[in-house]
Amino acid sequence: MSEEATRFIPGVESEEQFDSVLNLLAGWINAGAVEIDIDSDGDIQFTLPDELNELMSTQLPKGLVYEQVQGIVKSEIEALLAAGQSNNPGRFIKRFVPDEVLERNPRLESRIEKAQQTLMTPILTDRVLLRKATTGFVLDDLSCKMMTYHIDSGNAGKRDIPCVSIEFSFVKPDSTPIYLVRSRGKSLGISRGDNMSVVLEMHKEDLKQLIEKLEQMFEKLAE
């Protein structure tokens, strides 16, 4: 990362630069180049693939490098959208945005409505509200790895059977967060007391059948 990008603080860019990044992000989302995720607390997170660095080489807003655009999306626009979904957007911004940004851009709060109008579609709004309202567990993460079971099946002899191990991690959105801290005071991250994981082990063909059933369910819901 360049020294220029390291010194840059998201939120202090000009209004023209912010508008350009906001419109670029909307275009990337519509094109399927950027993924949208809703975390366990109902906050929106964007995934910008590395390929965008090359794809947008001719689209960079004047005066910005790619790392700065990433910072505006991840650090600023995500915070603006979270503020827009809160009961008091102004107080949210003052609480979660660094004082240095607010001092250098006292009109930052005015960008909340811009971000909302540009990015919050009815479906995305429904996803956020449902995630915030639900009292049940929601899927927080999903991981998969290949394994091999070495089984003595008697008459069939010893067999090496490939197996897919899938771990589903669930969390309750309204549960109290637990801050995990190292002994020297360095944070390891945030967890929750009622997190739970479920591990499924299945053959590839069983996984294929599961995917097909889920696709059938989705098609029925879309009717």
C-alpha positions as a printed NumPy array, in Angstrom:
array([[  0.   ,   0.   ,   0.   ],
       [  1.317,   3.442,  -0.908],
       [  2.26 ,   6.037,   1.715],
       [ -0.449,   8.318,   0.293],
       [ -3.119,   5.668,   0.825],
       [ -1.857,   4.987,   4.361],
       [ -2.236,   8.657,   5.372],
       [ -5.743,   8.922,   3.868],
       [ -8.705,   8.939,   6.285],
       [-12.101,   7.863,   4.843],
       [-14.664,  10.614,   5.337],
       [-12.407,  13.569,   4.567],
       [-12.58 ,  13.173,   0.786],
       [-14.452,  15.832,  -1.175],
       [-18.176,  15.597,  -1.811],
       [-17.497,  15.005,  -5.503],
       [-15.147,  12.13 ,  -4.712],
       [-17.651,  10.61 ,  -2.28 ],
       [-20.461,  10.793,  -4.838],
       [-18.229,   9.13 ,  -7.443],
       [-17.342,   6.248,  -5.118],
       [-20.991,   5.824,  -4.075],
       [-22.131,   5.612,  -7.713],
       [-19.279,   3.241,  -8.589],
       [-20.273,   0.959,  -5.715],
       [-23.906,   0.943,  -6.849],
       [-22.781,  -0.033, -10.349],
       [-20.543,  -2.831,  -9.074],
       [-23.399,  -4.214,  -6.967],
       [-25.819,  -4.164,  -9.916],
       [-23.203,  -5.921, -12.06 ],
       [-22.688,  -8.623,  -9.431],
       [-19.031,  -7.677,  -8.881],
       [-19.542,  -6.759,  -5.218],
       [-21.272,  -9.062,  -2.726],
       [-23.509,  -7.811,   0.084],
       [-23.655,  -9.569,   3.442],
       [-25.802,  -8.802,   6.485],
       [-23.999,  -9.565,   9.73 ],
       [-25.623, -10.956,  12.876],
       [-26.498,  -7.45 ,  14.106],
       [-28.112,  -6.39 ,  10.828],
       [-25.203,  -4.277,   9.598],
       [-24.333,  -4.276,   5.899],
       [-20.894,  -5.449,   4.777],
       [-19.493,  -5.252,   1.243],
       [-16.986,  -7.694,  -0.233],
       [-14.778,  -6.057,  -2.863],
       [-12.893,  -8.734,  -4.846],
       [ -9.233,  -8.146,  -5.719],
       [-10.138,  -8.195,  -9.417],
       [-11.797,  -4.795,  -9.03 ],
       [ -8.368,  -3.222,  -8.632],
       [ -7.611,  -3.959, -12.291],
       [-11.162,  -3.545, -13.611],
       [-11.538,  -0.036, -12.24 ],
       [ -8.116,   1.296, -13.24 ],
       [ -9.809,   3.713, -15.664],
       [-12.733,   4.512, -13.345],
       [-10.91 ,   5.849, -10.298],
       [-12.339,   9.151,  -9.049],
       [ -9.895,  12.002,  -9.551],
       [ -7.39 ,  12.256,  -6.715],
       [ -8.044,   8.788,  -5.25 ],
       [ -6.152,   5.485,  -5.448],
       [ -7.807,   2.08 ,  -5.187],
       [ -6.886,   1.541,  -1.505],
       [ -8.571,   4.836,  -0.655],
       [-11.728,   3.808,  -2.5  ],
       [-11.722,   0.565,  -0.503],
       [-11.454,   2.576,   2.704],
       [-14.362,   4.825,   1.755],
       [-16.555,   1.789,   1.022],
       [-15.579,  -0.315,   4.044],
       [-15.002,   2.326,   6.719],
       [-17.315,   5.148,   5.679],
       [-20.206,   3.932,   3.533],
       [-20.846,   0.872,   5.709],
       [-20.994,   3.177,   8.764],
       [-23.334,   5.605,   6.955],
       [-25.743,   2.783,   6.089],
       [-25.665,   1.484,   9.67 ],
       [-26.409,   5.004,  10.896],
       [-29.334,   5.269,   8.492],
       [-30.897,   2.146,  10.015],
       [-30.47 ,   3.386,  13.596],
       [-32.991,   5.338,  15.667],
       [-30.701,   8.363,  15.853],
       [-28.393,   8.604,  12.79 ],
       [-26.629,  11.735,  14.004],
       [-25.753,  10.263,  17.381],
       [-24.66 ,   7.011,  15.719],
       [-22.183,   8.829,  13.468],
       [-20.744,  10.828,  16.356],
       [-20.312,   7.643,  18.376],
       [-18.703,   5.412,  15.772],
       [-16.785,   7.79 ,  13.483],
       [-13.366,   9.092,  14.673],
       [-13.38 ,  12.652,  16.028],
       [-10.7  ,  13.63 ,  13.518],
       [-13.076,  12.839,  10.644],
       [-15.924,  14.847,  12.176],
       [-13.605,  17.801,  12.8  ],
       [-12.387,  17.814,   9.198],
       [-15.817,  17.121,   7.706],
       [-18.594,  18.464,   9.984],
       [-21.141,  17.792,   7.191],
       [-20.482,  14.041,   7.17 ],
       [-23.961,  13.402,   8.575],
       [-25.501,  14.776,   5.375],
       [-24.058,  11.805,   3.466],
       [-26.265,   9.328,   5.335],
       [-29.324,  10.072,   3.192],
       [-27.246,   9.923,  -0.006],
       [-25.97 ,   6.453,   0.871],
       [-29.462,   5.282,   1.824],
       [-31.096,   6.531,  -1.369],
       [-28.355,   5.154,  -3.63 ],
       [-27.853,   1.691,  -2.129],
       [-30.831,   0.659,   0.034],
       [-33.216,  -1.249,  -2.216],
       [-36.531,  -2.545,  -0.779],
       [-35.139,  -6.098,  -0.636],
       [-31.949,  -4.996,   1.13 ],
       [-34.004,  -2.948,   3.605],
       [-36.195,  -5.985,   4.332],
       [-33.109,  -8.162,   4.892],
       [-31.669,  -5.688,   7.383],
       [-34.931,  -5.192,   9.279],
       [-35.599,  -8.937,   9.476],
       [-32.1  ,  -9.611,  10.789],
       [-32.546,  -6.927,  13.452],
       [-36.025,  -8.165,  14.428],
       [-35.537, -11.926,  14.56 ],
       [-35.205, -13.605,  17.958],
       [-34.013, -16.898,  16.508],
       [-30.543, -18.054,  15.536],
       [-29.125, -16.816,  12.237],
       [-26.352, -18.31 ,  10.13 ],
       [-23.194, -16.359,  10.926],
       [-20.605, -18.378,   8.998],
       [-20.237, -21.476,   6.861],
       [-17.065, -23.49 ,   6.26 ],
       [-16.296, -26.713,   4.424],
       [-13.403, -29.159,   4.202],
       [-12.72 , -32.55 ,   2.649],
       [-11.983, -35.557,   4.846],
       [-11.461, -39.27 ,   4.381],
       [-12.977, -41.987,   6.547],
       [-10.938, -45.215,   6.732],
       [-13.573, -47.863,   7.363],
       [-13.337, -51.63 ,   7.733],
       [-16.662, -52.697,   6.285],
       [-16.31 , -56.418,   6.962],
       [-17.162, -58.36 ,   3.808],
       [-16.366, -55.382,   1.563],
       [-12.95 , -54.976,   3.175],
       [-11.234, -51.748,   4.103],
       [-12.445, -48.67 ,   2.296],
       [-11.237, -45.063,   2.082],
       [-14.402, -42.985,   1.785],
       [-14.208, -39.283,   0.879],
       [-16.35 , -37.123,   3.113],
       [-17.416, -33.462,   3.114],
       [-17.439, -31.827,   6.546],
       [-19.613, -28.697,   6.691],
       [-19.685, -26.474,   9.778],
       [-22.626, -24.117,  10.29 ],
       [-21.992, -21.371,  12.858],
       [-25.087, -19.753,  14.352],
       [-25.576, -16.708,  16.573],
       [-28.494, -14.909,  18.181],
       [-28.527, -11.267,  17.023],
       [-29.894,  -9.918,  20.315],
       [-27.397, -11.749,  22.526],
       [-24.789,  -9.917,  24.582],
       [-21.362,  -9.662,  22.924],
       [-18.313, -10.952,  24.776],
       [-15.009,  -9.21 ,  24.08 ],
       [-12.134, -11.672,  24.046],
       [ -8.896, -10.04 ,  25.186],
       [ -5.368, -11.344,  25.45 ],
       [ -3.468, -11.036,  28.697],
       [ -1.471,  -8.105,  27.307],
       [ -4.63 ,  -6.208,  26.467],
       [ -4.765,  -6.938,  22.744],
       [ -8.255,  -7.808,  21.553],
       [ -8.848, -11.141,  19.839],
       [-12.324, -10.203,  18.656],
       [-15.966, -10.414,  19.645],
       [-17.924, -13.542,  20.475],
       [-21.324, -14.275,  22.06 ],
       [-22.279, -16.474,  24.951],
       [-24.907, -18.445,  23.062],
       [-23.016, -19.033,  19.806],
       [-23.377, -22.562,  18.514],
       [-21.95 , -24.684,  15.721],
       [-23.348, -27.717,  13.938],
       [-21.095, -30.003,  11.89 ],
       [-22.535, -32.175,   9.125],
       [-20.472, -34.933,   7.51 ],
       [-21.727, -36.362,   4.255],
       [-20.722, -37.907,   0.967],
       [-20.408, -35.592,  -2.044],
       [-23.552, -37.139,  -3.554],
       [-25.499, -36.414,  -0.37 ],
       [-24.292, -32.81 ,  -0.508],
       [-25.416, -32.621,  -4.135],
       [-28.884, -33.871,  -3.136],
       [-29.049, -31.298,  -0.327],
       [-28.197, -28.489,  -2.753],
       [-30.849, -29.713,  -5.189],
       [-33.481, -29.752,  -2.418],
       [-32.566, -26.214,  -1.388],
       [-32.792, -25.055,  -4.997],
       [-36.235, -26.651,  -5.29 ],
       [-37.34 , -24.888,  -2.1  ],
       [-36.079, -21.549,  -3.444],
       [-37.905, -22.048,  -6.749],
       [-41.162, -22.709,  -4.894],
       [-40.698, -19.572,  -2.792],
       [-40.16 , -17.554,  -5.971],
       [-43.469, -18.716,  -7.516]])
